[in-house]
Amino acid sequence: MRTAFHFQPKDRLKMSQVNVNLEFSGGCEFLVGNQKRHKVSLPTSEDFVTVGDVVSYVNDVMLKDCDRRELLIDDGKIRPGVLVLVNDCDWELVGCVCFMLCLFIECTLCFLQRDARGERGYG
């Protein structure tokens, strides 16, 4: 668990960014401008960001102008029926929102909409 971060002027030089590849498919891409792949850089004061930080970024930045954001993220949480993969592994197997994405490791998060029967959506 991260401790509270107190921002001080000398710490400004320690800010870094974690680069993350985001993929949206199965219908999720329509929520982010019909673009399936995105490369984003998330600022951090540590050597990592969590998957929860990425979900917050997607909600606050990428979906800010979307009038149907609840199809992907509802009340700050991934909506049931959306499969999230971290480097092709189900995020529930790696710790969901707590999983850490490190500074120098290539990471891809995939958001895949599934239909009510549990099958892949079409997009």
N, C-alpha and C positions, 0 to 999 in steps of 0.2 A: 504494500500500500504506500502511495506517495505521501510525503509530508507536505505541509503547507509551504508554499514558495513565497519568500519575501523578496520582492524585486528591489535591488539596490543598484545605484549607478555603475559600480564596478562589474555587476553581473550582466550588463548590457552586451559586453563583448563575448559572453558565454552563450548567447542565444544561438541555436542552430536550427536546422530544418530536417525533418524526416520526409523523404520522398516516397510516395505510395502510388501505385498504379491501381486505378479503380475501373472495374468493368461492370456494366449494367446490361442485362439481357433478359429475355423472357417477357418483355413488355416494360421493364423498369427503365430502359433507355429513353422511353417517351417522356419520362418525368424530368430528364436532364438534357433537353434540347436535341433529342434523337441521335445522340452521340454515344456509342457503346464504350469507348475507351477514353479515360481521362488520366492525366498525370498531375498529381497535386503535391505541393510541398506544405507541410504543416509545421509552423514554428514551435519550438520547444526549448525549455530551459534545461532539459535533461537529455540523455542519449536515446530517448524513446518517446513514442506516443502510444496510447492504447487504442484498441479497436473502438472503444467507446468514444475516444477523442475524434476518430475518423467519422463515426456515425454522427456526432454533433456537428462536425464540419459539413458533412453532406446535407444535413438538415438546415443548418444556419446559412450556409453559403450557396451550395449548389441548388437547393430547392427553395430558396427565398422568394423567387418569383413564380413558383409553381402553385397553381390553385388546387392541385390534387395530391399534395405531398403525403397525405395520410395513407395513400396506397403503398408507400414504402416505409415511412416512419410515422408512427402514431403515438402522441404523448411522449416523445423522446425515445421511444423504443421501436425496434424493428418489428414491423407488423407480422403477425402469424401468416404463414404462406410464402414468406420471402426467405429464400435460402441464402445464407451468407457463407462464402468460402474464403478462407485465408490460405493462399498458396495451394489451392485445390483441395483443401481439407475443411470439412464442416466446422464452423466456428464453435459449435457446442462441444467439440472434442478438444479444443485448445483453450477453452476458458471464456468464450463469448467476449463481452466488452472489456474484460480485464486483461486480455492477451496483449503483450507488449510488442510493438513493431520497432525494431532497433534502427539506429542511425545509419549504419553502413550495410545493411542487409536488404536486398531487393525484395519487396513484398507486393503481392497483388491481392486485392479484395474484390470479390465478385458478388454482386447482388443479383439474384435470379428469382423472378416471380414464378410461383407455382400456382396452378389452378386449384379449385376446390377438391378435385379428386387426387391431388398430390402429384400430378404430372406437370412436366415443363409447360410453361406458357409459350405463346408464340409471339415473336417480335421482329 
